[in-house]
Amino acid sequence: MAKLSIRLRLTLWYSAVLLLGLVLFGAGMWSTLERRLIAGVDATLAQRMQALKMALQGDREAEIWDEQKVREELAEFANEVPEGDLLELGPDPATVGYRTVKRGERSIRLLTARINYGGSRHGITAGSNLDGVEAVIRDFRRNLFLMIPGVLALTCLGGFWISRRALAPVDEITRVAKSISVQNLSKRLTVPQTGDELQRMSETWNDLLERLESAVSRIRQFTADASHELRTPVALIRARAELALRRERQPEEYQKSLREIQSEAERMTDLTESLLTLARADGCELAMPLAAVEINGIVRDVVRQNDPIAVGKGIALRAETAQRPAIAAANEAALRRLLLILIDNALQHTPGGGTVTVSADPAEGGIRLAVRDTGAGIPAEALPHIFERFFRVDAARSGGNAGLGLSIAQTIAQAHDSAITVESEEGAGSRFVLVLKN
C-alpha cells in the first residue's frame, strides 16, 4: 500500500480538524439559537401571565368565585393576545412553571401559575405555539447541512493548494540534495530568506555539506599523503632487493642490503602505526582511560630514556620538576608517547651545543607540561600548520620524518581535554606547552 504524501496527510488532518470544528460550532449555534428563541417565548408568556393576573386580581370586591365573570375577563384578555396563543383556567395545579407539550404535530410552550381569586386558589395556563421557533430552527439546520460540506470542500482544496505551495521548497531541497554526491560536495542548497523552518533547514543542510566536504577533503588528502609516504620506502625496499638479486654478491653486500631493507621496513612500521593511531582517533576508537598519575616521575623517566640520543647529538637534555608530587588526570602510556614525540621533535631541530628542557610546573587547575629547545625555531608562516598531518617545516632536514608526530601529540592532548600551544621565534628556539587537569 502506497504511503500518503505529506501534503495529502496535512490536508486530511486539516480537513478532519476543520470538520470537527464546524460540527461543534454548528451544534453550539443550534443549541444556543434554540435556547434563545424558547427564552423569548417564555418571556412573552411570563408577561402575559402577569398581565392576566393583574386583570383578574384587579377586582378587589370579588369575594366568591364567579365563573361567568372570570370567563368574561378571559375573553376580554384573549382578544388582546396574538392568534394561536391560548389561555386556560382550571383548578389549583399540582405543579407550576414552563413545559413543552406535543399536540398532534405541533409543539406548544405552556406556562402554568397559581392565582388567588374569590377567596380560593386556581390555576391559569398560558400557551404559545412554537411553529415560528421550529421554522427558524429548521431553516438554520438546513443551512448548516448545506453550508458545512461546501465550506469543508472549499477549505480542503485551499488547504491542499497552500500545503503544496508551502512544501514546494522542500521538494526543491530534496531535488538538489539528490544531485549532490562525493564528486560535487561543493554544491549548496539555495537558502530561502523566509526566517522560518525551511530557512533553518536549508542552512543546516549547507552546514552539514560544508562539514562533509571538509571531512572528505581531509580523507582524500590523508590518503594521498599516506600513499606518498608509503610509496618511498616500498620503492626503496624493492630497489634494494632487485639490486641484490641481480647477480651473485658477497655475504657482506647481502647483509648491507638487508640492513637497508630492515631500516626502510622499520620506517614503514612506524608510519603504519602512526596512521593507525590517527585513524582510530578519527573514528573515536582510540581508548585513553584517564587516572591520577604522578607527572614528575614520567618526565624524569622520559628524559632519562632519551638522554643517550641527546648525548650522541651533543645536546643537553634536562628535566625540571618540583620537589612535591605533581598529580594530574592522564593516561600514562599516551602521555609518555606525547612527551617522546615532543622531545624527538626538539632534538631533531636543535643543533649540537643546544639545550632541550622538559618541565612540569603547577598551574591553575592542573599541571603545566612544557618542552623548550634552543633550536632554529619555526617560521611565523608555518606556525598555524605544524599540527597538520604530513606537514613538515623543512622536508629536506626532516630526517625521513613523515610529519605525523605533532598531529598525534595534539590528538593525545585533546583526549586529555587539553591542547598543545606553541611559542617560537626563528633563531631563538620553540616552546610547546599543554596543561593537564587535576
Disulfide bonds with the S-S distance in Angstrom:
none
